[in-house]
Each structure stands twice: as structure tokens, then as C-alpha cells.
Amino acid sequence: MSVLIQDLVVAVRDDLALTPGIRLSTGYDNLTEAINEFPLVQVYPESGEVAHRSRTDRTTFGAVLRQEQMVLHVDVFAQQRFDMAHDMMAVIDVADAVRARLESHAETPPFGVTGVDTWRWTWTRVIFEYGDPRTQYVGIRFILSFTMHN
């Protein structure tokens, strides 16, 4: 276990806080029950996959390395649901800003987290229901998948 979940979440959260237009970036340790600032970024772990230890699970010649994948969700809340045209404009603006920030990462290791070898990401538009009572927010979810070999 070379990469800690908390290290990866904090690195991504802190990096995305520098995205132009983002007002607040939170991680697993400071999520709230209410959303008061927009656009808001929430970064949290979603899943992981580790190859079982055997001679047939390795992805490299000679079974030298074992592969692990860690998936983080980056939920970007653009604004509270209001009007479809205004909602979509807000989503597109913040999506383009976050995409540009993610695309700017060419360094190794990604986000400065030692032990991460490669990463990729996808995104999808979302209408989030959040809080109590349930309130609708428009936004976009980025799914970041990190690969480590150990």
C-alpha cells in the first residue's frame, strides 16, 4: 500500500481549489450538509481495485508488479436548479474551467502524489439532490481513475 486515499483526495482537492471561478473546494474531511457557495467542488473516494496476489494477476512480464486502481469522484455543483438555460450555461462554464485545470497536468507523478503512475478521467452532467430537505443542484461529475503499480 504505497498511496494513501487521504493523500490523493487532499492533493486533488487542493489543486482544484486553484481552478478559476471555483469558490470552494472540499474533501472527505470537511463535507457539509448544506451548500451555500457556488461553484463548489467536492472530492471523495468512490472505489478501488487491487489485483489478488497470485502469479496470474500481474500485468507485467514475470509477475514483478501488482496493479491497484483508485477512483475518486469530483462533484462540481454549478448552482441550485433554477432555469434550464441558465443552469446549462453555469454547468458548461464550470465544466470547461475544471477540464482545463485537469488537462494542464502533465507532471509525473500526477498531482504530486508519489506512487501514482497514470491517471485518466471522464465526466458526466448531473442533477444532484443534496441536503435535507432534498434540494436540486446542477453540475458535473468528474470520475478520476488512478493506477499504481507496487
GIZI-V805503 format. One record per residue. N is the residue number from 0. RES is the residue in one small letter. PHI is phi in whole degrees, 0 to 359 (none if undefined). PSI is psi in whole degrees, -180 to 180 (NA if undefined). D_FIRST is the distance of its C-alpha to the first C-alpha in Angstrom with 2 decimals. Layout:
BEGIN
<<N RES PHI PSI D_FIRST> <N RES PHI PSI D_FIRST>>
END
This chain:
BEGIN
<<0 m none 97 0.00> <1 s 260 -28 3.76> <2 v 248 125 5.94> <3 l 275 141 7.32> <4 i 304 -47 9.96> <5 q 299 -37 12.60> <6 d 296 -42 12.31> <7 l 291 -44 12.88> <8 v 299 -47 15.62> <9 v 296 -41 17.32> <10 a 297 -45 17.45> <11 v 293 -45 18.99> <12 r 302 -49 21.25> <13 d 295 -37 22.53> <14 d 293 -46 23.18> <15 l 291 -20 25.08> <16 a 297 -22 27.09> <17 l 274 -1 28.77> <18 t 292 128 30.07> <19 p 304 131 33.89> <20 g 95 -19 35.33> <21 i 283 125 32.29> <22 r 270 -29 33.53> <23 l 208 138 30.45> <24 s 232 123 26.69> <25 t 237 157 24.70> <26 g 239 -171 21.15> <27 y 302 -28 19.86> <28 d 271 -5 21.12> <29 n 217 36 24.65> <30 l 289 151 25.76> <31 t 238 166 29.42> <32 e 276 -15 31.80> <33 a 229 156 34.22> <34 i 242 120 34.25> <35 n 242 -13 36.82> <36 e 234 138 35.89> <37 f 230 149 35.72> <38 p 291 146 33.97> <39 l 241 139 30.84> <40 v 246 131 27.23> <41 q 241 128 24.64> <42 v 242 127 20.95> <43 y 208 155 18.69> <44 p 286 142 15.76> <45 e 246 -45 17.35> <46 s 197 173 15.10> <47 g 205 161 12.15> <48 e 214 130 12.11> <49 v 234 135 9.94> <50 a 293 136 12.10> <51 h 292 145 13.13> <52 r 287 104 13.04> <53 s 200 169 16.56> <54 r 287 -14 18.64> <55 t 260 -3 19.74> <56 d 268 -9 16.63> <57 r 282 147 15.80> <58 t 258 8 17.17> <59 t 236 156 18.15> <60 f 300 131 21.03> <61 g 83 8 20.50> <62 a 56 42 17.16> <63 v 278 -37 15.40> <64 l 242 150 12.49> <65 r 246 137 10.55> <66 q 262 139 10.72> <67 e 230 140 9.01> <68 q 241 141 11.43> <69 m 231 132 11.62> <70 v 246 126 15.24> <71 l 248 144 16.94> <72 h 257 136 20.62> <73 v 241 103 22.92> <74 d 267 125 26.18> <75 v 247 111 29.11> <76 f 269 111 32.15> <77 a 282 -48 35.18> <78 q 190 168 37.88> <79 q 290 141 39.37> <80 r 303 128 41.05> <81 f 220 -69 44.64> <82 d 221 131 46.31> <83 m 306 -45 44.85> <84 a 296 -47 46.00> <85 h 294 -38 44.81> <86 d 300 -48 41.53> <87 m 294 -37 40.84> <88 m 298 -43 41.85> <89 a 294 -42 39.38> <90 v 297 -47 36.54> <91 i 296 -42 37.35> <92 d 300 -49 37.61> <93 v 287 -35 34.23> <94 a 298 -45 32.58> <95 d 297 -38 33.98> <96 a 294 -45 32.82> <97 v 291 -41 29.17> <98 r 302 -44 29.30> <99 a 298 -39 30.72> <100 r 294 -45 28.00> <101 l 295 -41 25.24> <102 e 292 -20 27.29> <103 s 284 -9 27.61> <104 h 274 104 23.99> <105 a 244 -3 24.23> <106 e 285 157 21.99> <107 t 236 127 18.90> <108 p 282 155 16.24> <109 p 300 138 17.36> <110 f 58 17 18.11> <111 g 72 16 17.09> <112 v 266 108 13.32> <113 t 298 133 11.87> <114 g 108 -19 9.43> <115 v 275 126 11.36> <116 d 267 -49 13.74> <117 t 219 165 16.19> <118 w 205 159 17.35> <119 r 210 166 20.44> <120 w 210 155 22.33> <121 t 229 169 25.21> <122 w 215 159 27.56> <123 t 208 145 30.15> <124 r 286 144 32.95> <125 v 220 145 32.75> <126 i 254 106 35.15> <127 f 278 143 33.01> <128 e 247 123 34.44> <129 y 216 147 33.19> <130 g 84 -176 34.35> <131 d 221 112 37.12> <132 p 288 159 39.59> <133 r 300 124 37.82> <134 t 241 142 38.51> <135 q 267 137 38.02> <136 y 229 144 36.40> <137 v 264 148 36.23> <138 g 182 -159 33.25> <139 i 216 142 30.65> <140 r 248 123 27.08> <141 f 262 134 24.71> <142 i 247 111 21.76> <143 l 258 127 19.04> <144 s 242 121 16.61> <145 f 249 140 13.76> <146 t 242 132 12.36> <147 m 236 147 9.45> <148 h 240 128 9.74> <149 n 216 NA 7.64>>
END
